[in-house]
Amino acid sequence: MKTKGTIGLLLLAFAAIGHAQSSVTLYGRIDNGLTYWSGRADGHLIGAESGSFGESWWGIQGTEDLGGGNSAIFKLESGINTLNGAVQNGGLFGRHAWVGVANDRYGTFKMGNLGAGEIMQDSYDLDPQVFQQFALSTLVRGRNWSQAGNGMEYSSPTIGGFALKGQYDVTNNANGWNTAASSTGVSGSGPNQLGGAQGRADGIKAVYNGSNIELLAIYDETRDPNGKFSNVYVSSRSALAGATYMWGPLKAYAGYQHLSAPDASLSSYGVASGTLPSGVRGVPTAVDHEWIGLGYRINPAAYVTGAVFHANANGGNGNATMYTLGGTYNLSKRTFFYTELAYLHNSSTSNLGLGNGYIDPYGPNQTQGGAPGNVSPNYGHSQFGAIAGVMTLF
């Protein structure tokens, strides 16, 4: 009887919530496909993959009309691996868990886990391959997929095509404004820290949208748990700018990004002394990244994209160039097929891979028990990748 009573109270609570909200929406998407990946330290891979075009997720979002042009808003969103059902992004609502207020004249304010809404992820707009597996984050080892918790965000209204956004992510550490309070409990700020500790993060974005042009600039900082800029691919300063231009069925992309990590050291990269190749003077403290691309709408159902990305790391860490070709075919408004090819060429002291930093972080392919420590290519070697799959949205 007690259990029945508890369930009844919960049902009444949810009914009250549903009545109070102007709208509550359950949404999501599922992406599963196949992948081929050559040039890895552990050989060639043919396998199944979740999220090649984009991470699978589900979420709940809502808005309540408060009157006078004001609304209360919220979002809870969870990333999932749809091959095995595992929760991703470090926690159940690791992608988003925030509440906010929106005003028609004055803009929007949010607080909570901004997660995958970390401001550098807005570089999506400048990516010819729209954050697919082989795209804008590949040659910077996932830096443009940064995440951050404990956040506050303000977005201005759009005036004459211009809009601004600012974010600030605190650490909740009484003993250090820039340093992490603990090693657990907040979203990480980089691909190797999801669900781990973060130092202070912040950023600002300016965008202009005209009838056929978009101009975008983003500056952000993600610090390590000690409050340092210690890894150019994880905890660093990033300045990014670019543009897109549309005419008819064509859309052109161009952009530039500079990464800086002045506190970088061998230990902050987890690299042992004497293991870097000849000609490398030290770990990278700066990376320059540029790209161009073109999209073409063949017909209402079919779209193709092509792009070239290039990155150069200082300290003798070499450069890499990635060539990509992708395509989508819409089966309906909610479901489409996709495919993408990528070829990544490294100079003699570079070993960037197609894993976006998650399984191929900076450093040599050191082995443990005969198994490679990561799947980066060997220095000076190339990789080829191909994906194909289907995504459906609900």
Disulfide bonds with the S-S distance in Angstrom:
none
